[in-house]
């Protein structure tokens, strides 16, 4: 555009550019806790049905350590080596959902404790510290169908089962909703 005010000419160029700002959001992750099983020694013995299990500080978080799900402490499940979350622990019965950012990693962390009451008084002992368990959202595509996943624990054997699914934001698709269909399958929309 050329502007003239007599003797002075000002040349103004307006460039209209569509700046593509990478989005940090690509989908919604859904998570259900299904079952926990442990063959850890409780109360000083091989498993004899005397584990009184609870979970302390169960947390789902992203790569920047932002909490997506947090439960400070669950109810106690008595005399069990297997915990059915739906039946035994009301705090973890729900379906959780949270935003998953593009190409982000979602992890799970918790501690499993055994409550023990002896003649010397009650004490709690930590059975397991489960840390940095990667929930593999990047391996599934958007669906209303739940995908089962099992974290296998060793020394001694145990497992934690979850169900997960993902729904993609508009224009995102693919495994983990990590691809933008508008920009030739890049990870930014």
TORLOMAR-251326 format. One record per residue (C-alpha): residue in three letters; y, z, x. Coordinates in steps of 0.02 Angstrom, whole numbers, padded with zeros to 5 digits, always signed. Layout:
<atoms>
ALAYZX ...
</atoms>
This chain:
<atoms>
UNK+00000+00000+00000 UNK+00170-00047+00071 UNK+00323+00055+00021 UNK+00499-00004+00059 UNK+00659+00094+00039 UNK+00780-00031+00108 UNK+00774-00027+00299 UNK+00625+00088+00316 UNK+00452+00030+00283 UNK+00311+00151+00272 UNK+00137+00087+00277 UNK+00017+00201+00188 UNK-00165+00170+00187 UNK-00269+00261+00065 UNK-00450+00263+00102 UNK-00554+00319-00040 UNK-00717+00376+00033 UNK-00856+00460-00057 UNK-00905+00600+00058 UNK-01084+00647+00040 UNK-01098+00833+00061 UNK-01277+00884+00094 UNK-01342+00995-00042 UNK-01437+01152-00001 UNK-01529+01155-00165 UNK-01674+01046-00210 UNK-01782+01139-00333 UNK-01843+01296-00417 UNK-01996+01386-00353 UNK-02108+01483-00472 UNK-02224+01619-00411 UNK-02358+01731-00487 UNK-02456+01865-00396 UNK-02639+01853-00446 UNK-02755+01965-00346 UNK-02769+02070-00189 UNK-02936+02119-00113 UNK-02966+02228+00039 UNK-03117+02298+00131 UNK-03011+02412+00239 UNK-03074+02588+00270 UNK-02986+02708+00153 UNK-02978+02896+00170 UNK-03073+02886+00334 UNK-03230+02805+00263 UNK-03298+02632+00236 UNK-03245+02570+00067 UNK-03319+02686-00062 UNK-03207+02652-00210 UNK-03080+02781-00154 UNK-02933+02668-00111 UNK-02778+02715-00207 UNK-02673+02562-00167 UNK-02489+02526-00190 UNK-02373+02395-00116 UNK-02212+02448-00033 UNK-02063+02334-00013 UNK-02138+02174-00075 UNK-02013+02038-00033 UNK-02002+01849-00046 UNK-01864+01776+00063 UNK-01800+01613+00135 UNK-01766+01560+00315 UNK-01595+01644+00315 UNK-01680+01807+00257 UNK-01597+01796+00085 UNK-01705+01893-00037 UNK-01776+01789-00179 UNK-01890+01924-00251 UNK-01890+02110-00211 UNK-01995+02255-00276 UNK-01964+02421-00189 UNK-02131+02503-00231 UNK-02268+02463-00356 UNK-02370+02578-00465 UNK-02525+02656-00391 UNK-02694+02574-00425 UNK-02830+02705-00408 UNK-03009+02688-00349 UNK-03002+02503-00313 UNK-03030+02378-00175 UNK-02972+02236-00286 UNK-02805+02234-00376 UNK-02777+02117-00524 UNK-02586+02107-00528 UNK-02582+02049-00709 UNK-02683+02199-00768 UNK-02651+02335-00638 UNK-02470+02320-00581 UNK-02340+02290-00717 UNK-02199+02261-00591 UNK-02289+02108-00523 UNK-02354+02041-00688 UNK-02205+01927-00715 UNK-02177+01750-00661 UNK-02037+01745-00533 UNK-01923+01596-00508 UNK-01791+01562-00377 UNK-01693+01420-00296 UNK-01777+01332-00152 UNK-01660+01246-00029 UNK-01697+01077+00048 UNK-01822+01089+00190 UNK-01823+01277+00184 UNK-01968+01394+00215 UNK-02009+01530+00090 UNK-02103+01683+00155 UNK-02184+01838+00086 UNK-02185+02012+00162 UNK-02261+02174+00101 UNK-02352+02330+00158 UNK-02512+02391+00076 UNK-02530+02580+00071 UNK-02668+02702+00024 UNK-02620+02867-00057 UNK-02736+03006-00002 UNK-02740+03186-00058 UNK-02835+03309+00050 UNK-02847+03497+00068 UNK-02707+03486+00195 UNK-02593+03401+00068 UNK-02554+03224+00015 UNK-02517+03089+00140 UNK-02505+02901+00133 UNK-02575+02784+00262 UNK-02530+02603+00286 UNK-02680+02489+00266 UNK-02594+02325+00308 UNK-02429+02253+00357 UNK-02419+02076+00286 UNK-02271+01988+00364 UNK-02211+01809+00376 UNK-02339+01738+00255 UNK-02274+01562+00222 UNK-02284+01511+00039 UNK-02322+01325+00055 UNK-02202+01250-00071 UNK-02176+01103+00048 UNK-02356+01050+00013 UNK-02343+01031-00176 UNK-02250+00912-00291 UNK-02158+00955-00450 UNK-02275+00999-00592 UNK-02295+01117-00738 UNK-02471+01152-00673 UNK-02496+01304-00562 UNK-02568+01281-00386 UNK-02678+01420-00317 UNK-02654+01482-00139 UNK-02749+01617-00045 UNK-02689+01708+00110 UNK-02846+01761+00205 UNK-02833+01928+00295 UNK-02943+01980+00440 UNK-02995+02136+00531 UNK-03070+02183+00407 UNK-03083+02045+00279 UNK-02965+02035+00132 UNK-02857+01912+00036 UNK-02699+01896-00067 UNK-02701+01763-00203 UNK-02546+01687-00280 UNK-02505+01545-00398 UNK-02355+01434-00368 UNK-02269+01281-00438 UNK-02104+01193-00412 UNK-01980+01093-00517 UNK-01855+00977-00434 UNK-01669+00967-00464 UNK-01601+00799-00526 UNK-01622+00660-00397 UNK-01744+00761-00289 UNK-01929+00725-00283 UNK-02082+00729-00171 UNK-02172+00873-00088 UNK-02064+01028-00092 UNK-01928+00927-00182 UNK-01866+00882-00008 UNK-01822+00699-00037 UNK-01671+00624-00123 UNK-01719+00472-00226 UNK-01537+00409-00227 UNK-01521+00396-00038 UNK-01679+00309+00017 UNK-01781+00468+00025 UNK-01674+00568+00144 UNK-01658+00756+00122 UNK-01478+00752+00062 UNK-01409+00696-00105 
</atoms>
